[in-house]
Amino acid sequence: MRGIVTTLLASDEVPQENRLGFAAGERIAGLSTGAGVRLVGVLTSEADCEFSEAQARIRAGAAIPL
């Protein structure tokens, strides 16, 4: 599936790390980025991210268009 800009915000260093472990998360990350997904972690709480109608802003500085 291509054509939709996708960004994944997560609280884990790699996707699903808490549930499946780091190695599986690395594999998921590789498959996701290979399909064009932008991965952004490690958010420690909902307070790490602010949302508006146009973008999500991560307190670390990155602005992600919605």
C-alpha positions as CSV (number, residue, x, y, z in Angstrom):
1,M,0.0,0.0,0.0
2,R,1.5,3.3,-1.1
3,G,0.3,6.8,-1.5
4,I,-0.8,7.8,2.0
5,V,1.8,9.7,4.1
6,T,1.9,7.9,7.5
7,T,3.7,8.7,10.7
8,L,3.6,6.4,13.7
9,L,4.0,8.0,17.1
10,A,4.9,5.5,19.8
11,S,6.1,5.3,23.4
12,D,8.4,2.4,22.6
13,E,11.9,2.6,20.9
14,V,10.5,0.3,18.2
15,P,6.9,-0.6,17.4
16,Q,5.3,-3.2,19.8
17,E,8.5,-3.5,21.9
18,N,6.6,-3.8,25.2
19,R,4.3,-6.5,23.8
20,L,6.6,-8.5,21.5
21,G,10.2,-7.6,22.5
22,F,12.9,-5.5,20.8
23,A,13.9,-8.0,18.1
24,A,10.3,-8.3,16.8
25,G,9.9,-4.5,17.1
26,E,12.9,-4.0,14.9
27,R,11.5,-6.3,12.3
28,I,8.2,-4.4,12.4
29,A,10.0,-1.1,12.1
30,G,11.9,-2.4,9.1
31,L,8.8,-3.5,7.3
32,S,7.0,-0.3,8.2
33,T,9.8,2.0,7.0
34,G,10.2,-0.1,3.9
35,A,6.6,0.7,3.1
36,G,7.2,4.4,3.6
37,V,6.0,4.8,7.2
38,R,7.8,7.4,9.3
39,L,8.4,6.2,12.8
40,V,8.7,8.6,15.7
41,G,9.4,7.3,19.3
42,V,10.1,7.5,22.2
43,L,7.2,9.5,23.6
44,T,6.9,9.0,27.4
45,S,3.4,10.3,27.8
46,E,0.5,12.1,26.1
47,A,2.0,15.3,27.4
48,D,5.0,14.9,25.0
49,C,2.7,15.7,22.0
50,E,0.4,18.6,21.2
51,F,-2.3,18.3,18.5
52,S,-3.9,21.0,16.4
53,E,-6.1,20.7,13.3
54,A,-3.1,20.9,11.0
55,Q,-0.2,19.1,12.8
56,A,1.0,17.2,15.8
57,R,4.0,18.8,17.5
58,I,6.3,16.7,19.5
59,R,7.8,18.5,22.4
60,A,11.3,17.4,21.3
61,G,10.7,19.8,18.3
62,A,9.4,17.9,15.3
63,A,6.2,19.1,13.7
64,I,4.2,16.4,11.9
65,P,1.6,17.5,9.3
66,L,-1.8,15.8,9.8
